[in-house]
Each structure stands twice: as structure tokens, then as C-alpha cells.
Amino acid sequence: MFARALLVAAVLMLLHAAFSTYEHLSHLKALGKPEGSLPQDVIAEALLSLVIGILGASLNAPELREITWRSEMKKRKIDDVDSRLSFASWTNKGNEILGVGS
């Protein structure tokens, strides 16, 4: 529950930072100054929302599973895994039919 709250807070903070950026750029355009940097508090808010979002996503992730051969074989039988033909002949029978090489 705490992880989801962090994710929601991060999304809201990021949306607020985006709205503040749009508002700031609209203000600069109205003043006739199209060039200008963003205020430091908007940048800090965006970076803080990134950190909180990463933390919330990390805490919200499911528990990692073991992905080794041993853990896979606990779920399967050897007959399911090793169900191939023992011997496979890839020779061409055309030589015997045509009588070539006899």
C-alpha cells in the first residue's frame, strides 16, 4: 500500500511539474522572451518525483524468482524436458534409389 502511495505521489508531482513548466513557458512567451531557463524549483520537483517514482516502483515489484536449472527441474519431470528421439538419421536415400555410388 505504501509503494502505491509513493507511485501516486510521484505521478502527481510529475504532472504538477509539467503544468508548472507549461505555465512558465507561457508566461515567458507572453512577455516576448521565448528563451529562458526553467526555475530551479520545477527542476527539483521533477527530479524528486523521478526518485520517488523509482522507489515506489521498486517497492511495488513482486518478489524475484529463482531462474536456475535446478528450480526449473523442481516443476518439471525429466521426461518432459528430454523428449526427443535418441538417434536421427539425416542421410539422403537418393543415392540408393538411383544406384549412384554403389
Biotite code that builds the C-alpha atoms (Angstrom):
import biotite.structure as struc

atoms = struc.array([
    struc.Atom([0.000, 0.000, 0.000], chain_id="A", res_id=1, res_name="MET", atom_name="CA", element="C"),
    struc.Atom([2.876, 2.355, 0.830], chain_id="A", res_id=2, res_name="PHE", atom_name="CA", element="C"),
    struc.Atom([4.510, 1.642, -2.533], chain_id="A", res_id=3, res_name="ALA", atom_name="CA", element="C"),
    struc.Atom([1.344, 2.509, -4.439], chain_id="A", res_id=4, res_name="ARG", atom_name="CA", element="C"),
    struc.Atom([1.007, 5.718, -2.444], chain_id="A", res_id=5, res_name="ALA", atom_name="CA", element="C"),
    struc.Atom([4.560, 6.633, -3.454], chain_id="A", res_id=6, res_name="LEU", atom_name="CA", element="C"),
    struc.Atom([3.749, 5.936, -7.101], chain_id="A", res_id=7, res_name="LEU", atom_name="CA", element="C"),
    struc.Atom([0.621, 8.086, -6.968], chain_id="A", res_id=8, res_name="VAL", atom_name="CA", element="C"),
    struc.Atom([2.543, 10.886, -5.261], chain_id="A", res_id=9, res_name="ALA", atom_name="CA", element="C"),
    struc.Atom([5.295, 10.681, -7.890], chain_id="A", res_id=10, res_name="ALA", atom_name="CA", element="C"),
    struc.Atom([2.791, 10.861, -10.744], chain_id="A", res_id=11, res_name="VAL", atom_name="CA", element="C"),
    struc.Atom([1.025, 13.830, -9.179], chain_id="A", res_id=12, res_name="LEU", atom_name="CA", element="C"),
    struc.Atom([4.325, 15.618, -8.588], chain_id="A", res_id=13, res_name="MET", atom_name="CA", element="C"),
    struc.Atom([5.409, 14.980, -12.158], chain_id="A", res_id=14, res_name="LEU", atom_name="CA", element="C"),
    struc.Atom([2.106, 16.276, -13.526], chain_id="A", res_id=15, res_name="LEU", atom_name="CA", element="C"),
    struc.Atom([2.450, 19.368, -11.359], chain_id="A", res_id=16, res_name="HIS", atom_name="CA", element="C"),
    struc.Atom([5.998, 19.935, -12.600], chain_id="A", res_id=17, res_name="ALA", atom_name="CA", element="C"),
    struc.Atom([4.800, 19.570, -16.195], chain_id="A", res_id=18, res_name="ALA", atom_name="CA", element="C"),
    struc.Atom([1.975, 22.057, -15.615], chain_id="A", res_id=19, res_name="PHE", atom_name="CA", element="C"),
    struc.Atom([4.371, 24.480, -13.928], chain_id="A", res_id=20, res_name="SER", atom_name="CA", element="C"),
    struc.Atom([6.724, 24.194, -16.897], chain_id="A", res_id=21, res_name="THR", atom_name="CA", element="C"),
    struc.Atom([3.907, 24.908, -19.326], chain_id="A", res_id=22, res_name="TYR", atom_name="CA", element="C"),
    struc.Atom([2.759, 27.858, -17.230], chain_id="A", res_id=23, res_name="GLU", atom_name="CA", element="C"),
    struc.Atom([6.289, 29.276, -17.006], chain_id="A", res_id=24, res_name="HIS", atom_name="CA", element="C"),
    struc.Atom([6.895, 28.953, -20.739], chain_id="A", res_id=25, res_name="LEU", atom_name="CA", element="C"),
    struc.Atom([3.506, 30.561, -21.479], chain_id="A", res_id=26, res_name="SER", atom_name="CA", element="C"),
    struc.Atom([4.466, 33.448, -19.197], chain_id="A", res_id=27, res_name="HIS", atom_name="CA", element="C"),
    struc.Atom([7.800, 33.879, -20.995], chain_id="A", res_id=28, res_name="LEU", atom_name="CA", element="C"),
    struc.Atom([6.044, 33.816, -24.368], chain_id="A", res_id=29, res_name="LYS", atom_name="CA", element="C"),
    struc.Atom([3.573, 36.464, -23.220], chain_id="A", res_id=30, res_name="ALA", atom_name="CA", element="C"),
    struc.Atom([6.491, 38.673, -22.166], chain_id="A", res_id=31, res_name="LEU", atom_name="CA", element="C"),
    struc.Atom([8.155, 38.189, -25.545], chain_id="A", res_id=32, res_name="GLY", atom_name="CA", element="C"),
    struc.Atom([11.140, 36.299, -24.136], chain_id="A", res_id=33, res_name="LYS", atom_name="CA", element="C"),
    struc.Atom([10.995, 32.842, -25.735], chain_id="A", res_id=34, res_name="PRO", atom_name="CA", element="C"),
    struc.Atom([14.409, 31.872, -24.376], chain_id="A", res_id=35, res_name="GLU", atom_name="CA", element="C"),
    struc.Atom([14.823, 31.268, -20.712], chain_id="A", res_id=36, res_name="GLY", atom_name="CA", element="C"),
    struc.Atom([15.640, 28.522, -18.300], chain_id="A", res_id=37, res_name="SER", atom_name="CA", element="C"),
    struc.Atom([13.188, 26.774, -16.065], chain_id="A", res_id=38, res_name="LEU", atom_name="CA", element="C"),
    struc.Atom([13.017, 27.756, -12.411], chain_id="A", res_id=39, res_name="PRO", atom_name="CA", element="C"),
    struc.Atom([15.099, 25.608, -10.096], chain_id="A", res_id=40, res_name="GLN", atom_name="CA", element="C"),
    struc.Atom([12.075, 24.531, -8.027], chain_id="A", res_id=41, res_name="ASP", atom_name="CA", element="C"),
    struc.Atom([10.407, 22.991, -11.114], chain_id="A", res_id=42, res_name="VAL", atom_name="CA", element="C"),
    struc.Atom([13.577, 21.077, -11.970], chain_id="A", res_id=43, res_name="ILE", atom_name="CA", element="C"),
    struc.Atom([13.941, 19.931, -8.360], chain_id="A", res_id=44, res_name="ALA", atom_name="CA", element="C"),
    struc.Atom([10.298, 18.825, -8.256], chain_id="A", res_id=45, res_name="GLU", atom_name="CA", element="C"),
    struc.Atom([10.698, 16.794, -11.447], chain_id="A", res_id=46, res_name="ALA", atom_name="CA", element="C"),
    struc.Atom([13.855, 15.096, -10.171], chain_id="A", res_id=47, res_name="LEU", atom_name="CA", element="C"),
    struc.Atom([12.277, 14.398, -6.786], chain_id="A", res_id=48, res_name="LEU", atom_name="CA", element="C"),
    struc.Atom([9.247, 12.855, -8.484], chain_id="A", res_id=49, res_name="SER", atom_name="CA", element="C"),
    struc.Atom([11.628, 10.665, -10.504], chain_id="A", res_id=50, res_name="LEU", atom_name="CA", element="C"),
    struc.Atom([13.377, 9.426, -7.361], chain_id="A", res_id=51, res_name="VAL", atom_name="CA", element="C"),
    struc.Atom([10.086, 8.812, -5.543], chain_id="A", res_id=52, res_name="ILE", atom_name="CA", element="C"),
    struc.Atom([8.696, 7.018, -8.608], chain_id="A", res_id=53, res_name="GLY", atom_name="CA", element="C"),
    struc.Atom([11.723, 4.733, -8.815], chain_id="A", res_id=54, res_name="ILE", atom_name="CA", element="C"),
    struc.Atom([11.462, 3.975, -5.103], chain_id="A", res_id=55, res_name="LEU", atom_name="CA", element="C"),
    struc.Atom([7.726, 3.272, -5.364], chain_id="A", res_id=56, res_name="GLY", atom_name="CA", element="C"),
    struc.Atom([8.162, 1.027, -8.408], chain_id="A", res_id=57, res_name="ALA", atom_name="CA", element="C"),
    struc.Atom([10.951, -0.880, -6.676], chain_id="A", res_id=58, res_name="SER", atom_name="CA", element="C"),
    struc.Atom([8.866, -1.446, -3.570], chain_id="A", res_id=59, res_name="LEU", atom_name="CA", element="C"),
    struc.Atom([5.805, -2.376, -5.645], chain_id="A", res_id=60, res_name="ASN", atom_name="CA", element="C"),
    struc.Atom([7.622, -5.030, -7.706], chain_id="A", res_id=61, res_name="ALA", atom_name="CA", element="C"),
    struc.Atom([6.850, -8.692, -6.953], chain_id="A", res_id=62, res_name="PRO", atom_name="CA", element="C"),
    struc.Atom([9.383, -10.891, -5.232], chain_id="A", res_id=63, res_name="GLU", atom_name="CA", element="C"),
    struc.Atom([12.122, -12.162, -7.520], chain_id="A", res_id=64, res_name="LEU", atom_name="CA", element="C"),
    struc.Atom([12.003, -15.803, -8.526], chain_id="A", res_id=65, res_name="ARG", atom_name="CA", element="C"),
    struc.Atom([14.916, -18.156, -8.866], chain_id="A", res_id=66, res_name="GLU", atom_name="CA", element="C"),
    struc.Atom([15.698, -18.841, -12.525], chain_id="A", res_id=67, res_name="ILE", atom_name="CA", element="C"),
    struc.Atom([18.215, -21.648, -12.303], chain_id="A", res_id=68, res_name="THR", atom_name="CA", element="C"),
    struc.Atom([18.064, -25.071, -13.919], chain_id="A", res_id=69, res_name="TRP", atom_name="CA", element="C"),
    struc.Atom([17.560, -26.673, -10.516], chain_id="A", res_id=70, res_name="ARG", atom_name="CA", element="C"),
    struc.Atom([14.495, -24.562, -9.735], chain_id="A", res_id=71, res_name="SER", atom_name="CA", element="C"),
    struc.Atom([13.039, -25.304, -13.179], chain_id="A", res_id=72, res_name="GLU", atom_name="CA", element="C"),
    struc.Atom([13.534, -29.027, -12.719], chain_id="A", res_id=73, res_name="MET", atom_name="CA", element="C"),
    struc.Atom([11.577, -28.899, -9.447], chain_id="A", res_id=74, res_name="LYS", atom_name="CA", element="C"),
    struc.Atom([8.494, -28.083, -11.537], chain_id="A", res_id=75, res_name="LYS", atom_name="CA", element="C"),
    struc.Atom([9.108, -30.494, -14.441], chain_id="A", res_id=76, res_name="ARG", atom_name="CA", element="C"),
    struc.Atom([9.944, -34.138, -14.923], chain_id="A", res_id=77, res_name="LYS", atom_name="CA", element="C"),
    struc.Atom([12.928, -35.273, -16.944], chain_id="A", res_id=78, res_name="ILE", atom_name="CA", element="C"),
    struc.Atom([10.580, -36.966, -19.431], chain_id="A", res_id=79, res_name="ASP", atom_name="CA", element="C"),
    struc.Atom([9.019, -33.606, -20.287], chain_id="A", res_id=80, res_name="ASP", atom_name="CA", element="C"),
    struc.Atom([12.370, -31.936, -20.848], chain_id="A", res_id=81, res_name="VAL", atom_name="CA", element="C"),
    struc.Atom([14.224, -34.770, -22.599], chain_id="A", res_id=82, res_name="ASP", atom_name="CA", element="C"),
    struc.Atom([11.532, -35.954, -25.019], chain_id="A", res_id=83, res_name="SER", atom_name="CA", element="C"),
    struc.Atom([13.496, -36.119, -28.239], chain_id="A", res_id=84, res_name="ARG", atom_name="CA", element="C"),
    struc.Atom([14.474, -39.008, -30.453], chain_id="A", res_id=85, res_name="LEU", atom_name="CA", element="C"),
    struc.Atom([17.676, -40.725, -29.483], chain_id="A", res_id=86, res_name="SER", atom_name="CA", element="C"),
    struc.Atom([19.044, -41.252, -32.976], chain_id="A", res_id=87, res_name="PHE", atom_name="CA", element="C"),
    struc.Atom([18.263, -39.201, -36.031], chain_id="A", res_id=88, res_name="ALA", atom_name="CA", element="C"),
    struc.Atom([19.464, -40.161, -39.469], chain_id="A", res_id=89, res_name="SER", atom_name="CA", element="C"),
    struc.Atom([19.988, -37.228, -41.795], chain_id="A", res_id=90, res_name="TRP", atom_name="CA", element="C"),
    struc.Atom([21.460, -39.180, -44.715], chain_id="A", res_id=91, res_name="THR", atom_name="CA", element="C"),
    struc.Atom([19.819, -38.963, -48.105], chain_id="A", res_id=92, res_name="ASN", atom_name="CA", element="C"),
    struc.Atom([18.264, -42.131, -49.527], chain_id="A", res_id=93, res_name="LYS", atom_name="CA", element="C"),
    struc.Atom([18.507, -40.791, -53.084], chain_id="A", res_id=94, res_name="GLY", atom_name="CA", element="C"),
    struc.Atom([21.869, -42.435, -53.685], chain_id="A", res_id=95, res_name="ASN", atom_name="CA", element="C"),
    struc.Atom([20.411, -45.883, -53.009], chain_id="A", res_id=96, res_name="GLU", atom_name="CA", element="C"),
    struc.Atom([17.364, -45.322, -55.228], chain_id="A", res_id=97, res_name="ILE", atom_name="CA", element="C"),
    struc.Atom([19.313, -44.002, -58.183], chain_id="A", res_id=98, res_name="LEU", atom_name="CA", element="C"),
    struc.Atom([22.118, -46.547, -57.787], chain_id="A", res_id=99, res_name="GLY", atom_name="CA", element="C"),
    struc.Atom([24.768, -43.826, -57.601], chain_id="A", res_id=100, res_name="VAL", atom_name="CA", element="C"),
    struc.Atom([27.868, -44.703, -55.605], chain_id="A", res_id=101, res_name="GLY", atom_name="CA", element="C"),
    struc.Atom([27.213, -48.477, -55.478], chain_id="A", res_id=102, res_name="SER", atom_name="CA", element="C"),
])
